[in-house]
């Protein structure tokens, strides 16, 4: 055993933090997208919108 006393509150909080982090990582893999993917989609959508607007026939 170690010679230093263990702060049980700190150990509990660290254990809970690790569990929450693992759950968050699993959810991010299951549901999330990276920032790069979101930016790429936004850029593609903006480009498509401008191309469509340029080809629009305006009624007078």
C-alpha positions as CSV (number, residue, x, y, z in Angstrom):
1,X,0.0,0.0,0.0
2,X,1.0,3.6,-0.3
3,X,2.1,5.7,2.6
4,X,-0.1,8.7,1.6
5,X,-3.7,8.9,2.8
6,X,-6.3,8.9,0.0
7,X,-8.9,11.6,-0.2
8,X,-12.0,9.6,-0.9
9,X,-14.0,12.6,-2.1
10,X,-11.3,13.3,-4.7
11,X,-11.1,9.7,-5.7
12,X,-14.9,9.5,-6.2
13,X,-15.0,12.7,-8.2
14,X,-12.2,11.5,-10.5
15,X,-13.9,8.2,-11.0
16,X,-17.2,9.9,-11.8
17,X,-15.4,12.3,-14.2
18,X,-13.8,9.4,-16.0
19,X,-17.2,7.6,-16.3
20,X,-18.9,10.8,-17.7
21,X,-16.1,11.3,-20.1
22,X,-16.3,7.8,-21.4
23,X,-20.1,8.1,-21.9
24,X,-19.7,11.5,-23.6
25,X,-17.1,10.0,-26.0
26,X,-19.4,7.1,-26.8
27,X,-22.3,9.4,-27.5
28,X,-20.1,11.6,-29.7
29,X,-19.1,8.6,-31.8
30,X,-22.7,7.5,-32.0
31,X,-24.4,10.8,-32.7
32,X,-21.9,13.5,-33.3
33,X,-19.9,15.0,-36.1
34,X,-16.6,16.7,-36.0
35,X,-16.3,20.4,-36.4
36,X,-14.6,19.9,-39.7
37,X,-17.6,17.9,-41.0
38,X,-20.0,20.6,-39.8
39,X,-18.0,23.4,-41.5
40,X,-17.7,21.3,-44.7
41,X,-21.5,20.8,-44.8
42,X,-22.2,24.5,-44.2
43,X,-19.7,25.5,-46.9
44,X,-21.3,23.0,-49.4
45,X,-24.8,24.2,-48.6
46,X,-23.8,27.9,-49.0
47,X,-22.2,27.1,-52.3
48,X,-25.2,25.2,-53.6
49,X,-27.5,28.0,-52.5
50,X,-25.5,30.6,-54.4
51,X,-25.4,28.4,-57.5
52,X,-29.1,28.0,-57.4
53,X,-29.7,31.7,-56.8
54,X,-27.6,32.5,-59.9
55,X,-29.7,30.2,-62.1
56,X,-33.0,31.5,-60.8
57,X,-35.3,33.2,-63.3
58,X,-36.9,36.2,-61.6
59,X,-40.5,37.0,-62.3
60,X,-41.4,40.6,-62.7
